[in-house]
């Protein structure tokens, strides 16, 4: 499967629907000119990929590598099932929307609705992994069903909202209404978020054989797979702290009959 490097040459004049930009779309294409002709939705108009990006082949397999500030590019990695997307820069909203496999590595910041469903769809991320080296916006992991999201920086409001399963780790701060309407799944944070005591249990101190396993698995996976600019240092440090010192756990959201868990260090 052919891998491609796309380097942004100029910023678009409007927001871009970048759902076509995926290693699955490009894997069977061997001619750069064919990729250049692929249309991107730009407002009510379209523009070819080659108008915005320079394109070259990579020696790696099943990878799409993007370089530049892609803050106006939304839905990157939509319904990703396999392969890797590496973004050396920021990315817009709905990155990894409804993905079920593969990996997305974001060297900058991610916009709102990371891995969340779009339009009228009700199911978010159902597999795969996303790593954000900087911060992420609001509604990270909205309606997440499976998979893992690791954020080295902070996350905005409503992280893990309506989460059904899966794991989200935020190494820095979270905004308001974390885990809102959460049913199951795990949210790991470095400090207790402000939560309603009518919707979530009081924190209890705990120690689990599972928490060291999560840290070891994450460290092993990151060491084996992380691109050179990704260390997952803050995430691994947080998971190691929880494994070594134990953690506090809160459960909820009781307003929807939820039994999700929010973990943070003692």
C-alpha positions, 0 to 999 in steps of 0.5 A, a space after each residue: 500500500 502506497 504512503 503519501 506525504 502532503 505538505 500544505 503550500 497555502 492556507 485555504 480561504 474557507 473551512 475544508 471538509 477533509 474526510 476524503 484525506 485518509 490512508 485508505 483512500 490513498 493506499 491504492 493510488 500510485 500516481 501523485 497526479 491522481 491525488 492532486 485531482 481529488 476534490 475537497 469541499 470548500 464551503 459551497 465550492 470544491 478545490 483540488 488537493 493539489 491546489 493546496 498541497 505538495 504531494 510526494 511518496 513515503 517509504 513507510 506503509 499505509 500512512 498519510 503524513 500531513 504537514 502544516 497548520 490544518 486548523 481549517 481542515 475538518 473531519 480528517 480521518 473520518 471512519 478510519 479503519 486501518 493505517 496511520 495518519 500523522 499530522 505535524 501541526 494543528 487540526 480542525 474539528 471532528 478529527 477521527 470522527 467515527 473511526 473504528 481502527 488505525 491510529 491518528 497522531 497529532 503533533 499540535 492541537 486538535 479542534 472540537 469534537 475529536 472522535 465524535 460523530 458528525 451530522 445525525 450519526 449517534 455513534 462516535 469512535 469505536 476503535 483505534 487510537 488517537 494521540 494529541 501532543 498539545 491540547 484538544 477542544 470541547 466534546 472530546 470522545 463524545 459518544 465514544 464506544 471503544 478505542 483510546 484517546 491520549 491527550 498530552 495537554 488539556 481538554 475543553 468542556 464536555 470531555 467524555 460526554 455520553 461516553 459508552 465505553 473506551 478510555 480517554 486520558 487527559 494529562 493536563 486540565 479538563 473543562 467543565 461538565 466532564 463525563 456528562 451523561 457518561 454511561 460506561 468507559 474510563 476517563 483518566 485525569 490528573 486532578 478531580 474535575 468539578 462534578 455534581 455530587 447528585 450525578 457522580 459518587 464521592 471519590 473513593 481511594 482504590 488500587 487496581 491490578 488493571 491500572 498498572 497494566 494500562 500504563 505498561 501497555 500504553 508505554 510499550 505501544 507508544 515506544 514501538 509506534 510513536 513517530 519521533 516527535 511523540 513521546 507521550 511523556 505526560 500521559 505515561 507519567 500520569 499512568 505511572 503515578 496512578 499505578 505506583 501510588 493508587 488512585 481515587 475513583 468516581 462513578 456516574 453519570 447517575 442521571 442516565 444510569 451510568 457506571 462509568 469511572 473517572 480516575 485521578 491520582 491520590 
